[in-house]
Amino acid sequence: MSRLIGIASGKGGVGKTVLAIGLAQALARAGRRVLLADGDLGLANVDVQLGLEARHDLMAVLAGDVALGGAAIRVEAGFEVLPGRSGSGALAGLDPGWIDRFLALLREAPQDDVVLDIGAGLDPVPRRLSAGCDALLVVATDEPTSLTDAYAVLKLLRRDAPAAEARVVVNLAADTAAGARTHAALDRACRGFLGRGVPLAGVVRRDPKVRDAIRHQAPLLTRHPTCPAARDLEALAAGLMAARAAA
């Protein structure tokens, strides 16, 4: 079965989707077979950021109109993409049975890893998707609102799935040391109020090359493979693979 890696955040604007795309590409470059699934049910934009024209999306898969393999799009960056559907209230209101079916379909995918870009927020759908992942990366920045919302995601995850594996990725950090300080603040809050800390999965530095890649609808590791953020994403992927091997 595929390993399901969720990418979640308490608030939007923290670079979650760019990070999901970069992680998928970094894992693929390391030799993994990867599917990037857009699970942002209502504001899907992975296909837009990659300049893809989707014939089918995850709703067609859930409805049984097309198989998962028939909806997935192979991209030159070396991984496959399952597009979501933007602006669909029906998707955002899916009942738990449909969400569980979606998670089961992803686990049955032939790829080694499925990177699931989960919608931001604390609503029932992103919470259920987060709880169903094998590993969850909670994306945060040094902004106070991002930290409080990331804490809320972790708090609810402990309630929804006490044994779930969650780690923090600090994105848009001024430098590695600043990212470590941001994680330390969140870790202290988790230890103090939840009784257990949260590990740091990685720090991705703020990098102007990211905005350039977004403007050109290209994956960062394709357009700027040696920039600081690209190196950080490769380090994040390597850390996840090492943790998996050690488990």
C-alpha positions as CSV (number, residue, x, y, z in Angstrom):
1,M,0.0,0.0,0.0
2,S,1.1,3.6,-0.6
3,R,2.3,5.7,2.2
4,L,-0.1,8.6,2.6
5,I,1.7,11.9,3.5
6,G,-0.7,14.7,4.4
7,I,0.2,18.4,4.1
8,A,-2.0,20.5,6.3
9,S,-2.2,24.0,7.8
10,G,-4.4,25.9,10.2
11,K,-4.6,28.9,7.9
12,G,-4.1,29.7,4.2
13,G,-1.2,31.7,2.8
14,V,1.6,29.7,4.4
15,G,2.8,28.1,1.1
16,K,1.3,24.7,1.6
17,T,0.5,23.8,-2.0
18,V,3.9,25.0,-3.2
19,L,5.5,22.9,-0.5
20,A,3.4,19.8,-1.5
21,I,4.4,20.1,-5.1
22,G,8.1,20.6,-4.1
23,L,8.0,17.6,-1.8
24,A,6.4,15.4,-4.4
25,Q,9.1,16.3,-6.9
26,A,11.9,15.9,-4.4
27,L,10.6,12.4,-3.5
28,A,10.4,11.5,-7.2
29,R,13.9,12.7,-7.8
30,A,15.1,10.4,-5.0
31,G,13.6,7.4,-6.9
32,R,10.2,7.2,-5.3
33,R,7.0,6.7,-7.3
34,V,4.8,9.6,-6.3
35,L,1.2,10.7,-6.7
36,L,0.3,14.2,-5.6
37,A,-3.4,14.4,-4.8
38,D,-5.2,17.7,-4.4
39,G,-7.4,17.2,-1.4
40,D,-8.2,20.9,-1.0
41,L,-11.9,20.3,-1.5
42,G,-13.3,23.5,-2.7
43,L,-10.2,25.6,-3.5
44,A,-8.1,23.1,-5.5
45,N,-5.2,24.7,-7.3
46,V,-2.4,22.2,-7.8
47,D,-3.3,21.9,-11.5
48,V,-3.3,25.7,-11.8
49,Q,0.2,26.0,-10.2
50,L,1.5,23.4,-12.6
51,G,-0.3,24.7,-15.7
52,L,-2.2,21.5,-16.2
53,E,-5.5,21.0,-18.1
54,A,-7.4,18.3,-16.3
55,R,-10.0,16.1,-18.1
56,H,-11.0,14.4,-14.9
57,D,-10.7,15.2,-11.2
58,L,-11.1,13.5,-7.9
59,M,-14.9,13.9,-7.8
60,A,-15.1,11.8,-11.0
61,V,-13.0,9.2,-9.3
62,L,-15.2,9.2,-6.1
63,A,-18.3,9.0,-8.3
64,G,-16.9,5.9,-10.0
65,D,-16.9,7.6,-13.5
66,V,-13.1,7.0,-13.9
67,A,-10.4,5.0,-12.2
68,L,-7.8,6.7,-10.2
69,G,-5.2,5.9,-12.8
70,G,-7.4,7.4,-15.5
71,A,-7.7,10.7,-13.8
72,A,-4.0,11.0,-12.8
73,I,-1.8,13.2,-15.0
74,R,1.8,12.5,-15.5
75,V,4.0,15.6,-15.3
76,E,7.5,16.1,-16.6
77,A,8.7,16.7,-13.0
78,G,8.5,12.9,-12.6
79,F,5.3,12.4,-10.5
80,E,1.6,12.1,-11.2
81,V,-1.2,14.5,-10.1
82,L,-4.7,13.8,-9.2
83,P,-6.5,17.2,-9.7
84,G,-9.1,18.5,-7.3
85,R,-12.2,20.5,-8.2
86,S,-12.2,24.2,-7.3
87,G,-15.3,26.0,-6.1
88,S,-17.4,22.9,-5.4
89,G,-19.5,23.1,-2.3
90,A,-20.5,19.5,-2.8
91,L,-16.9,18.4,-2.3
92,A,-16.5,20.5,0.8
93,G,-19.6,18.8,2.2
94,L,-18.7,15.2,1.6
95,D,-19.9,12.9,4.3
96,P,-17.4,10.8,6.3
97,G,-18.1,7.7,4.2
98,W,-16.9,9.4,1.1
99,I,-13.9,10.8,2.8
100,D,-12.9,7.3,4.0
101,R,-13.4,5.9,0.5
102,F,-11.2,8.6,-0.9
103,L,-8.4,7.8,1.6
104,A,-8.8,4.1,0.8
105,L,-8.4,4.8,-2.9
106,L,-5.3,6.7,-2.3
107,R,-3.8,4.0,-0.2
108,E,-4.5,1.5,-3.0
109,A,-2.6,3.6,-5.6
110,P,0.4,1.9,-7.2
111,Q,2.8,4.6,-6.2
112,D,5.2,4.3,-3.2
113,D,4.1,7.7,-1.7
114,V,0.9,9.7,-2.0
115,V,1.3,13.4,-1.1
116,L,-2.1,14.8,-0.1
117,D,-2.5,18.5,-0.2
118,I,-5.2,19.1,2.4
119,G,-7.3,22.3,2.6
120,A,-6.4,24.8,5.2
121,G,-8.6,25.2,8.3
122,L,-10.3,23.2,11.1
123,D,-13.5,22.1,9.4
124,P,-14.6,18.4,9.5
125,V,-13.3,17.4,6.1
126,P,-9.7,18.6,6.5
127,R,-9.7,17.2,10.0
128,R,-10.8,13.8,8.8
129,L,-8.3,13.7,6.0
130,S,-5.5,14.7,8.4
131,A,-6.4,12.0,10.8
132,G,-6.4,9.4,8.1
133,C,-2.9,10.0,6.9
134,D,0.1,7.8,7.7
135,A,2.2,10.9,8.3
136,L,1.0,14.5,8.6
137,L,3.2,17.6,8.0
138,V,1.7,20.7,9.6
139,V,3.0,23.8,7.8
140,A,3.5,26.9,9.9
141,T,5.3,30.2,9.5
142,D,6.6,32.6,12.2
143,E,3.5,34.7,12.1
144,P,1.6,34.5,15.4
145,T,-1.7,33.6,13.7
146,S,0.0,30.8,11.8
147,L,1.5,29.4,15.0
148,T,-1.8,29.5,16.9
149,D,-3.7,27.9,14.0
150,A,-1.0,25.2,13.6
151,Y,-1.3,24.5,17.4
152,A,-5.1,24.1,16.9
153,V,-4.5,21.6,14.1
154,L,-2.2,19.6,16.3
155,K,-4.6,19.8,19.2
156,L,-7.5,18.5,17.2
157,L,-5.4,15.8,15.6
158,R,-4.5,14.5,19.1
159,R,-8.2,14.3,19.8
160,D,-9.2,12.8,16.4
161,A,-6.3,10.3,16.1
162,P,-4.2,10.1,19.3
163,A,-1.6,7.8,17.7
164,A,-1.2,9.8,14.5
165,E,2.3,10.8,13.4
166,A,2.6,14.6,13.0
167,R,5.6,16.8,12.4
168,V,6.0,20.5,11.7
169,V,7.5,22.1,8.6
170,V,8.4,25.8,9.1
171,N,8.0,27.5,5.8
172,L,9.1,31.0,4.6
173,A,11.7,31.1,7.3
174,A,14.3,33.9,7.3
175,D,17.0,31.3,7.8
176,T,17.4,27.8,9.3
177,A,18.0,29.2,12.8
178,A,14.9,31.3,12.7
179,G,12.9,28.3,11.5
180,A,14.2,26.3,14.5
181,R,13.1,29.1,16.9
182,T,9.6,29.1,15.3
183,H,9.4,25.3,15.8
184,A,10.7,25.6,19.4
185,A,7.8,28.0,20.3
186,L,5.2,25.6,18.8
187,D,6.9,22.6,20.5
188,R,6.8,24.4,23.9
189,A,3.1,25.1,23.5
190,C,2.4,21.4,22.6
191,R,4.4,20.2,25.6
192,G,2.8,22.6,28.0
193,F,-0.8,22.2,26.9
194,L,-1.0,18.8,25.2
195,G,1.5,16.9,27.2
196,R,3.6,15.9,24.2
197,G,5.9,17.9,21.9
198,V,5.9,17.8,18.1
199,P,9.0,17.0,16.0
200,L,10.5,19.2,13.4
201,A,10.4,17.7,9.9
202,G,12.2,20.5,8.2
203,V,12.7,24.3,7.6
204,V,12.1,25.8,4.1
205,R,13.7,29.2,3.8
206,R,12.0,32.2,2.2
207,D,13.3,32.4,-1.4
208,P,12.3,34.8,-4.2
209,K,12.8,31.9,-6.7
210,V,9.6,30.4,-5.4
211,R,7.5,33.3,-6.6
212,D,9.2,33.1,-9.9
213,A,8.3,29.4,-10.3
214,I,4.7,30.1,-9.3
215,R,4.4,32.9,-12.0
216,H,5.8,30.5,-14.6
217,Q,3.5,27.6,-13.4
218,A,6.6,25.4,-13.0
219,P,7.8,23.2,-10.2
220,L,10.5,24.9,-8.2
221,L,13.0,22.0,-8.5
222,T,12.6,22.1,-12.3
223,R,13.0,25.9,-12.7
224,H,15.5,26.6,-9.9
225,P,16.9,23.2,-8.8
226,T,19.8,24.7,-6.7
227,C,18.1,27.6,-5.0
228,P,17.9,27.5,-1.1
229,A,14.3,26.5,-0.9
230,A,14.8,23.7,-3.4
231,R,17.7,22.3,-1.3
232,D,15.5,22.6,1.8
233,L,12.7,20.6,0.1
234,E,15.2,17.9,-0.9
235,A,16.4,17.7,2.7
236,L,12.8,17.4,3.9
237,A,12.2,14.5,1.5
238,A,15.4,12.8,2.6
239,G,14.4,13.1,6.2
240,L,11.0,11.6,5.6
241,M,12.6,8.7,3.7
242,A,15.1,8.1,6.5
243,A,12.4,8.2,9.1
244,R,10.4,5.7,7.1
245,A,13.4,3.4,6.8
246,A,14.1,3.5,10.5
247,A,10.5,2.8,11.5
